[in-house]
Amino acid sequence: MKTRRLGSAGPTVSALALGCMGMTDFYGKRDDAEAIATIDRAIELGVDFLDTADMYGPHTNEELVGRAIKGKRDKVFLATKFGIVRDPADPTKRGVNGRPEYVRQSVEGSLKRLGTDHIDLYYQHRVDPATPIEDTVGAMAELVKAGKVRFIGLSEASSQTIERAAKVHPITAVQSEYSLWTRDPETDVLDTCATLGIGFVAYSPLGRGFLTGAIRSPQDFEPDDYRRNSPRFMGENFAKNLELVAKVQELAKARGVTPSQLALAWLLGKRDFIVPLFGTKRRSYLEQNLAAADIVLTGAETDAIEEAFPFGAAAGTRYPEAMMRIVNA
């Protein structure tokens, strides 16, 4: 597995990272045995960068990851997140908390569930508009001094927020959605990361599975699948986005790769500090996606992809309205 450095002064990690969220939440029924086997196989193949969060489940994802890495903690660069709070009475409702006391409380829960004495990369999952970013990052910096966290990051933060945060403590990585159908980071966040020497972790690089070409109808989703309520997977938006994916499939076929591999290779070619974070809970998809690390697109191929799927082409917002409100745009 090829590697990349997270920022100018950060750690070296596998060029592709494994997102574990869907193994316990949001994307249909669980299969813990296959999920743990997928994590095991990822480690065998050289993927050391694993990503989870306390809100996935909530808590169940960290617990599963903790079981999966038991006895092999030294082989893993472990990332988790805090800050999104789910309502116990209605888990579909979300809040955001970035208060220093909550930061200190959250890390203890994550450490226990993950079965480790330290977290390699600790993200603020969403920026809390009610708490100055300086206060949140200051509390995160205290965790670094205490040895509970090695590096800190932000998720879905604006350029202005990133710049303010970096004045308090070095930010190792920014994680935001980035793919052919969500190219928002290209407007300014990627440039900010380049200027400040911050790594960029691109989550949902396959458009929540849409860019794989395997999803042909909203009925393909299980009844409890989050995507049934996601604007890009509904009604006319679904049909329009399917037309875009068809173009990606044609380009992938011409290159002799899968649509997933093409989408990941496109991201890897955008900037050398980008690490795509794809999610899967099956070994077969894992191995297929990891092959993208060895695909190098030509300039002409990249131009053709971007012509087929231009900036802003996807129909519909990337989250339902309530979740869009907590994105720090």
C-alpha positions as CSV (number, residue, x, y, z in Angstrom):
1,M,0.0,0.0,0.0
2,K,1.3,3.4,-1.0
3,T,1.5,6.1,1.8
4,R,0.9,9.8,2.2
5,R,1.9,12.3,4.8
6,L,-0.9,14.1,6.6
7,G,0.3,17.7,6.2
8,S,3.8,19.1,6.2
9,A,4.6,18.0,9.8
10,G,2.1,15.1,10.3
11,P,2.3,11.4,10.3
12,T,2.7,9.1,7.3
13,V,-0.4,6.9,6.7
14,S,-1.8,4.6,4.0
15,A,-2.8,6.5,0.9
16,L,-6.4,5.2,1.3
17,A,-8.2,5.1,4.7
18,L,-11.0,2.8,5.8
19,G,-14.1,4.4,7.2
20,C,-15.9,2.1,9.6
21,M,-19.2,4.0,10.1
22,G,-21.4,1.8,7.9
23,M,-20.3,-1.3,9.8
24,T,-22.8,-0.5,12.6
25,D,-25.0,2.4,11.5
26,F,-26.8,4.3,8.7
27,Y,-26.4,1.8,5.8
28,G,-28.6,-1.2,6.7
29,K,-28.2,-4.2,8.9
30,R,-25.0,-5.2,10.7
31,D,-22.7,-8.1,10.2
32,D,-20.1,-7.8,12.9
33,A,-18.1,-10.9,11.9
34,E,-17.7,-9.7,8.3
35,A,-17.0,-6.1,9.5
36,I,-14.2,-7.3,11.8
37,A,-12.8,-9.6,9.0
38,T,-12.8,-6.5,6.7
39,I,-10.8,-4.5,9.2
40,D,-8.4,-7.4,9.6
41,R,-8.0,-7.7,5.9
42,A,-7.4,-4.0,5.5
43,I,-4.6,-4.2,8.0
44,E,-3.1,-7.2,6.2
45,L,-3.1,-5.2,3.0
46,G,-1.3,-2.3,4.5
47,V,-4.2,0.0,5.4
48,D,-3.3,1.5,8.8
49,F,-5.6,4.5,8.8
50,L,-9.0,3.6,10.4
51,D,-11.8,6.1,11.0
52,T,-14.7,6.1,13.4
53,A,-16.7,8.5,15.7
54,D,-18.5,8.4,19.0
55,M,-21.8,9.4,17.3
56,Y,-21.8,6.3,15.0
57,G,-24.4,4.1,16.7
58,P,-24.0,6.1,18.9
59,H,-21.0,4.4,20.5
60,T,-21.4,1.0,18.8
61,N,-18.9,1.7,16.0
62,E,-16.1,2.6,18.4
63,E,-16.9,-0.6,20.4
64,L,-16.6,-2.7,17.2
65,V,-13.4,-1.1,16.1
66,G,-12.0,-1.6,19.6
67,R,-12.7,-5.3,19.3
68,A,-11.2,-5.5,15.8
69,I,-7.9,-3.9,16.7
70,K,-7.4,-5.7,20.0
71,G,-3.9,-7.2,19.9
72,K,-2.9,-5.1,16.8
73,R,-3.1,-1.6,18.1
74,D,0.5,-0.9,17.1
75,K,-0.5,-1.5,13.4
76,V,-3.2,1.1,13.3
77,F,-3.4,4.9,13.0
78,L,-6.7,5.4,14.8
79,A,-8.9,8.4,14.2
80,T,-12.2,9.2,16.0
81,K,-14.4,12.2,16.4
82,F,-16.5,14.0,19.0
83,G,-18.9,16.9,18.8
84,I,-22.1,15.6,17.2
85,V,-24.7,14.7,19.9
86,R,-27.6,12.5,19.2
87,D,-30.9,12.8,21.0
88,P,-31.4,9.6,23.1
89,A,-35.2,9.8,22.5
90,D,-34.8,10.4,18.8
91,P,-31.4,9.4,17.3
92,T,-32.2,11.2,14.1
93,K,-32.0,14.5,15.8
94,R,-28.6,16.1,16.1
95,G,-26.9,18.7,18.2
96,V,-23.4,20.0,18.3
97,N,-21.2,20.5,21.4
98,G,-17.7,21.9,21.4
99,R,-17.5,23.1,25.0
100,P,-14.1,22.3,26.7
101,E,-15.7,20.2,29.4
102,Y,-17.5,18.1,26.7
103,V,-14.2,17.6,24.9
104,R,-12.6,16.2,28.1
105,Q,-15.6,14.1,28.8
106,S,-15.9,12.7,25.2
107,V,-12.3,11.6,24.9
108,E,-12.6,9.4,28.0
109,G,-15.6,7.6,26.6
110,S,-13.8,7.0,23.3
111,L,-10.6,5.7,24.9
112,K,-12.6,3.2,26.9
113,R,-14.7,2.0,24.0
114,L,-11.7,1.7,21.7
115,G,-9.7,-0.1,24.3
116,T,-6.7,2.1,24.0
117,D,-4.7,4.6,26.0
118,H,-4.4,7.1,23.2
119,I,-6.1,8.3,20.0
120,D,-3.8,9.0,17.0
121,L,-6.1,11.7,15.4
122,Y,-8.9,13.3,17.3
123,Y,-11.4,15.4,15.3
124,Q,-14.0,17.9,16.2
125,H,-16.8,16.3,14.2
126,R,-18.7,19.5,13.6
127,V,-17.9,23.1,14.6
128,D,-20.1,24.4,17.5
129,P,-21.3,27.9,16.6
130,A,-22.0,28.5,20.3
131,T,-18.4,27.9,21.4
132,P,-15.4,29.8,20.0
133,I,-13.2,27.4,18.0
134,E,-10.2,28.7,20.1
135,D,-11.8,27.3,23.2
136,T,-12.5,23.9,21.7
137,V,-9.1,23.5,20.1
138,G,-7.5,24.7,23.3
139,A,-9.2,21.8,25.2
140,M,-8.0,19.4,22.4
141,A,-4.5,20.7,22.8
142,E,-4.6,19.9,26.5
143,L,-5.4,16.3,25.5
144,V,-2.2,16.2,23.4
145,K,-0.2,17.5,26.3
146,A,-1.7,14.8,28.5
147,G,-0.7,12.0,26.0
148,K,-4.3,11.0,25.3
149,V,-4.3,12.3,21.8
150,R,-1.4,12.6,19.3
151,F,-2.8,14.8,16.6
152,I,-5.9,16.9,16.3
153,G,-8.2,17.7,13.3
154,L,-11.4,19.4,12.3
155,S,-14.3,18.0,10.2
156,E,-16.4,20.1,7.9
157,A,-14.8,23.4,8.9
158,S,-14.6,26.5,6.8
159,S,-11.3,28.1,5.8
160,Q,-11.8,30.9,8.3
161,T,-12.4,28.4,11.1
162,I,-9.3,26.4,10.1
163,E,-7.1,29.5,10.2
164,R,-8.3,30.5,13.6
165,A,-7.9,27.0,15.0
166,A,-4.4,26.7,13.6
167,K,-3.3,29.7,15.6
168,V,-4.1,27.8,18.8
169,H,-2.5,24.5,18.0
170,P,-1.3,22.8,14.8
171,I,-4.1,21.1,12.9
172,T,-2.9,17.9,11.3
173,A,-5.9,17.1,9.2
174,V,-9.2,18.5,7.9
175,Q,-11.9,15.9,7.1
176,S,-14.7,17.0,4.7
177,E,-16.9,15.4,2.1
178,Y,-15.1,15.4,-1.2
179,S,-15.8,13.5,-4.4
180,L,-16.9,14.0,-8.0
181,W,-20.4,14.9,-6.7
182,T,-19.2,17.1,-3.8
183,R,-16.4,19.3,-4.9
184,D,-17.0,22.1,-2.5
185,P,-13.5,21.9,-0.9
186,E,-12.0,23.1,-4.2
187,T,-13.4,26.6,-3.6
188,D,-11.0,27.5,-0.8
189,V,-10.5,24.8,1.9
190,L,-7.9,22.8,-0.1
191,D,-5.9,25.9,-0.7
192,T,-6.0,26.8,3.0
193,C,-4.8,23.3,3.9
194,A,-2.0,23.6,1.4
195,T,-0.9,27.0,2.7
196,L,-1.0,25.9,6.4
197,G,0.5,22.4,5.7
198,I,-2.6,20.5,6.8
199,G,-3.6,17.1,5.4
200,F,-7.0,16.6,3.9
201,V,-9.1,13.5,4.5
202,A,-11.9,13.1,1.9
203,Y,-14.8,11.3,3.3
204,S,-17.6,9.8,1.1
205,P,-15.3,9.7,-1.9
206,L,-17.7,7.4,-3.6
207,G,-20.8,9.6,-3.1
208,R,-22.2,7.3,-0.4
209,G,-22.0,4.4,-2.8
210,F,-23.7,6.2,-5.7
211,L,-20.5,6.5,-7.7
212,T,-20.0,2.8,-7.7
213,G,-22.8,2.4,-10.2
214,A,-24.3,-0.4,-8.2
215,I,-27.3,1.7,-7.0
216,R,-30.0,1.8,-9.6
217,S,-33.1,2.6,-7.6
218,P,-34.0,4.0,-4.2
219,Q,-35.6,0.6,-3.6
220,D,-32.1,-0.9,-3.6
221,F,-31.7,0.4,0.0
222,E,-32.8,-1.4,3.1
223,P,-35.8,0.2,4.9
224,D,-33.6,1.7,7.6
225,D,-30.9,3.0,5.3
226,Y,-30.1,6.7,5.8
227,R,-29.9,7.3,2.1
228,R,-33.6,6.9,1.7
229,N,-34.0,10.3,3.3
230,S,-31.0,12.0,1.6
231,P,-32.0,14.6,-1.0
232,R,-29.6,13.3,-3.7
233,F,-31.2,9.9,-3.5
234,M,-34.7,11.0,-3.9
235,G,-37.1,11.6,-6.8
236,E,-35.9,13.7,-9.7
237,N,-32.5,14.2,-8.0
238,F,-31.9,10.5,-8.1
239,A,-32.7,10.3,-11.8
240,K,-30.5,13.2,-12.7
241,N,-27.6,11.9,-10.6
242,L,-27.9,8.5,-12.2
243,E,-27.2,10.1,-15.6
244,L,-24.0,11.6,-14.3
245,V,-22.9,8.2,-12.9
246,A,-23.5,6.6,-16.3
247,K,-20.9,8.9,-17.7
248,V,-18.4,7.8,-15.0
249,Q,-19.2,4.2,-15.8
250,E,-18.4,4.8,-19.5
251,L,-15.0,6.4,-18.6
252,A,-14.2,3.6,-16.2
253,K,-14.9,1.0,-18.8
254,A,-12.7,2.7,-21.3
255,R,-9.9,2.8,-18.7
256,G,-10.5,-0.9,-17.8
257,V,-11.2,-0.1,-14.1
258,T,-14.4,0.0,-12.0
259,P,-16.2,3.2,-11.4
260,S,-15.1,3.2,-7.8
261,Q,-11.5,2.8,-8.7
262,L,-11.8,5.7,-11.2
263,A,-13.4,8.0,-8.6
264,L,-10.8,7.2,-6.0
265,A,-7.9,7.6,-8.5
266,W,-9.3,10.9,-9.5
267,L,-9.2,12.1,-5.9
268,L,-5.7,10.8,-5.3
269,G,-4.5,12.8,-8.3
270,K,-6.0,16.1,-7.2
271,R,-3.4,16.9,-4.4
272,D,-0.7,14.9,-2.8
273,F,-1.9,15.6,0.7
274,I,-5.4,14.2,0.1
275,V,-6.2,10.8,1.7
276,P,-9.6,9.4,0.4
277,L,-11.6,7.8,3.2
278,F,-13.9,5.2,1.8
279,G,-16.3,3.1,3.8
280,T,-17.2,-0.6,3.3
281,K,-18.2,-3.5,5.5
282,R,-17.2,-6.3,3.0
283,R,-13.8,-7.6,2.1
284,S,-14.6,-7.9,-1.6
285,Y,-15.3,-4.2,-2.0
286,L,-12.3,-3.4,0.2
287,E,-9.8,-5.2,-2.0
288,Q,-11.4,-3.7,-5.2
289,N,-11.2,-0.2,-3.8
290,L,-7.6,-0.5,-2.6
291,A,-6.5,-1.3,-6.2
292,A,-7.2,2.4,-6.9
293,A,-3.9,3.4,-5.2
294,D,-2.0,2.0,-8.1
295,I,-4.0,3.8,-10.8
296,V,-2.5,7.0,-12.2
297,L,-4.7,9.0,-14.5
298,T,-3.4,11.0,-17.4
299,G,-4.2,14.7,-17.7
300,A,-6.6,13.9,-20.6
301,E,-8.4,11.3,-18.5
302,T,-8.8,13.7,-15.6
303,D,-10.1,16.4,-17.9
304,A,-12.6,14.0,-19.4
305,I,-13.8,13.0,-15.9
306,E,-14.3,16.6,-14.8
307,E,-16.0,17.4,-18.1
308,A,-18.5,14.6,-17.5
309,F,-19.0,15.5,-13.9
310,P,-18.4,19.2,-13.5
311,F,-18.3,21.2,-10.3
312,G,-21.8,21.5,-8.8
313,A,-23.4,19.0,-11.2
314,A,-25.0,16.8,-8.6
315,A,-28.7,17.4,-8.0
316,G,-29.9,18.0,-4.4
317,T,-28.1,19.0,-1.2
318,R,-25.7,16.5,0.2
319,Y,-27.5,16.3,3.5
320,P,-31.1,16.8,4.7
321,E,-31.8,20.3,5.8
322,A,-31.3,19.7,9.5
323,M,-27.8,18.3,8.9
324,M,-26.8,21.0,6.4
325,R,-27.5,23.6,9.2
326,I,-24.6,22.2,11.3
327,V,-22.0,22.3,8.4
328,N,-19.6,25.1,9.0
329,A,-19.7,26.6,5.5
